[in-house]
Amino acid sequence: MKNNMTIEERTAIFWKCFAPDPKHSGCLVFTGGKSKKGYGVTSFAGRPMRTHRLAWELKCGPIPNGKFVLHRCDNPPCAAIEHLFLGTALDNARDSIKKGRFTLGERNGNAKLTKADVLIIRTSREATTPLARRYGVSREAIRKARNGMFWKHIVSSGAKP
């Protein structure tokens, strides 16, 4: 885009870069560049932006500090306003969990423990340091697995929640 364009001209060009998504009902997806996670990305008035955030700002106004623009449709390149809503980081995490996208436990690529390990750790009377060595994790990880601060979704009889 030329630097001497008005905001209205830039906005008109921006909205021409979207098309209906045949795979997702009602989604309006960005046809230009995308991030590694599939979000539409563009530059607007000299600012790099994700397209769903820019769409929100153009239609609804500035995004308040600490707020995220979340997708009801879970389609990252979508910028259909009726599919977007404002929320906090906690809202985003809860939405992710509710929709089954949150990687808990072994599904998390950084997990060093398995569900079976956690169940053993929670019922073991063995000291923290030997357990940490055995499982290749920190003593803090063992302590948090034992008291339910890590792996909260694992509940077993006789173990701390």
C-alpha positions as CSV (number, residue, x, y, z in Angstrom):
1,M,0.0,0.0,0.0
2,K,1.2,3.5,-0.7
3,N,2.1,5.7,2.3
4,N,-0.2,8.5,1.1
5,M,-3.4,6.5,1.4
6,T,-6.1,7.5,3.8
7,I,-7.2,5.1,6.6
8,E,-10.5,4.7,4.7
9,E,-8.6,3.6,1.6
10,R,-6.4,1.2,3.6
11,T,-9.4,-0.2,5.3
12,A,-11.2,-0.9,2.0
13,I,-8.1,-2.7,0.7
14,F,-7.8,-4.7,3.9
15,W,-11.4,-6.0,3.7
16,K,-10.9,-7.1,0.1
17,C,-8.3,-9.6,1.4
18,F,-10.9,-11.9,2.9
19,A,-13.0,-14.7,1.5
20,P,-15.6,-17.1,2.9
21,D,-14.1,-20.3,4.3
22,P,-15.9,-23.4,2.8
23,K,-14.7,-25.5,5.7
24,H,-16.0,-23.3,8.5
25,S,-19.5,-21.9,8.3
26,G,-19.6,-18.1,8.5
27,C,-15.9,-17.6,8.7
28,L,-14.2,-14.8,6.8
29,V,-10.6,-15.8,6.3
30,F,-7.6,-13.7,5.4
31,T,-6.2,-14.7,2.0
32,G,-2.8,-13.1,2.5
33,G,0.1,-14.0,4.7
34,K,-0.2,-16.2,7.8
35,S,1.8,-16.8,10.9
36,K,3.2,-20.2,11.9
37,K,0.1,-20.8,13.9
38,G,-2.2,-19.9,11.0
39,Y,-3.3,-16.4,12.0
40,G,-3.6,-13.8,9.2
41,V,-0.9,-11.2,9.4
42,T,-0.6,-7.9,7.7
43,S,0.8,-4.4,8.1
44,F,-1.5,-1.5,8.5
45,A,-0.5,2.1,8.7
46,G,3.1,0.9,9.3
47,R,2.2,-1.5,12.1
48,P,2.5,-5.3,11.8
49,M,-0.8,-6.9,13.1
50,R,-2.7,-10.1,13.2
51,T,-5.7,-9.6,11.0
52,H,-8.4,-10.6,13.5
53,R,-7.1,-8.0,15.9
54,L,-7.1,-5.3,13.2
55,A,-10.6,-6.4,12.1
56,W,-11.7,-5.9,15.7
57,E,-10.1,-2.5,16.0
58,L,-11.6,-1.3,12.7
59,K,-15.1,-2.5,13.5
60,C,-15.2,-2.1,17.3
61,G,-12.5,0.3,18.4
62,P,-9.3,-0.1,20.3
63,I,-8.5,-3.3,22.2
64,P,-8.2,-2.5,25.9
65,N,-4.9,-3.2,27.6
66,G,-4.7,-6.8,28.9
67,K,-7.4,-8.0,26.6
68,F,-7.2,-10.5,23.8
69,V,-9.3,-11.0,20.7
70,L,-10.5,-14.6,20.9
71,H,-12.2,-16.8,18.2
72,R,-15.5,-18.5,18.9
73,C,-14.9,-20.5,15.7
74,D,-11.3,-21.6,16.5
75,N,-10.3,-20.7,13.0
76,P,-7.1,-18.5,13.3
77,P,-7.3,-16.7,10.0
78,C,-11.0,-15.8,10.6
79,A,-11.9,-12.1,11.1
80,A,-15.7,-12.3,11.0
81,I,-16.6,-9.9,13.8
82,E,-19.5,-12.2,15.0
83,H,-16.9,-14.9,15.5
84,L,-14.6,-12.7,17.7
85,F,-14.9,-11.6,21.3
86,L,-12.7,-9.9,23.9
87,G,-11.3,-11.8,26.8
88,T,-8.4,-12.1,29.2
89,A,-5.5,-14.6,29.1
90,L,-7.6,-16.6,31.6
91,D,-10.6,-16.5,29.4
92,N,-8.4,-17.7,26.5
93,A,-7.1,-20.6,28.6
94,R,-10.6,-21.6,29.8
95,D,-11.9,-21.4,26.2
96,S,-9.0,-23.6,25.1
97,I,-9.7,-26.2,27.8
98,K,-13.5,-26.2,27.1
99,K,-12.9,-26.8,23.4
100,G,-10.3,-29.5,24.0
101,R,-7.3,-27.6,22.5
102,F,-5.4,-27.2,25.8
103,T,-2.5,-29.6,26.0
104,L,-2.7,-31.2,29.4
105,G,-0.4,-33.8,30.8
106,E,1.3,-36.1,28.3
107,R,-0.2,-34.3,25.3
108,N,2.1,-31.3,26.3
109,G,5.3,-31.6,24.3
110,N,7.3,-30.4,27.2
111,A,6.0,-33.0,29.7
112,K,8.6,-35.2,31.3
113,L,6.2,-37.2,33.4
114,T,3.3,-39.5,32.4
115,K,0.0,-40.0,34.1
116,A,1.3,-43.3,35.5
117,D,4.4,-41.5,36.9
118,V,2.2,-38.9,38.6
119,L,0.0,-41.5,40.2
120,I,3.1,-43.3,41.5
121,I,4.6,-40.1,42.8
122,R,1.4,-39.1,44.6
123,T,1.2,-42.4,46.5
124,S,4.9,-42.9,47.1
125,R,6.4,-42.3,50.5
126,E,9.8,-42.0,49.0
127,A,11.7,-38.8,49.5
128,T,11.5,-36.0,46.9
129,T,15.2,-36.0,45.8
130,P,15.4,-39.7,44.8
131,L,12.1,-39.4,43.0
132,A,13.3,-36.3,41.1
133,R,16.5,-38.2,40.1
134,R,14.5,-41.3,39.0
135,Y,12.1,-39.3,36.8
136,G,14.6,-36.7,35.6
137,V,12.7,-33.7,36.9
138,S,13.3,-31.1,39.6
139,R,12.4,-31.6,43.2
140,E,10.0,-28.7,42.8
141,A,8.2,-30.7,39.9
142,I,7.9,-33.7,42.2
143,R,6.5,-31.5,45.0
144,K,4.0,-29.8,42.7
145,A,2.9,-33.2,41.2
146,R,2.4,-34.6,44.7
147,N,0.3,-31.7,46.0
148,G,-1.7,-31.3,42.8
149,M,-0.3,-27.9,41.7
150,F,0.9,-29.7,38.5
151,W,-1.3,-32.3,36.8
152,K,-4.4,-31.0,38.4
153,H,-6.6,-33.0,36.0
154,I,-5.3,-36.3,37.4
155,V,-7.4,-37.4,40.4
156,S,-6.9,-40.8,42.0
157,S,-8.3,-42.4,45.2
158,G,-5.9,-42.0,48.1
159,A,-3.9,-39.3,46.3
160,K,-3.9,-35.6,46.9
161,P,-6.1,-33.8,44.3
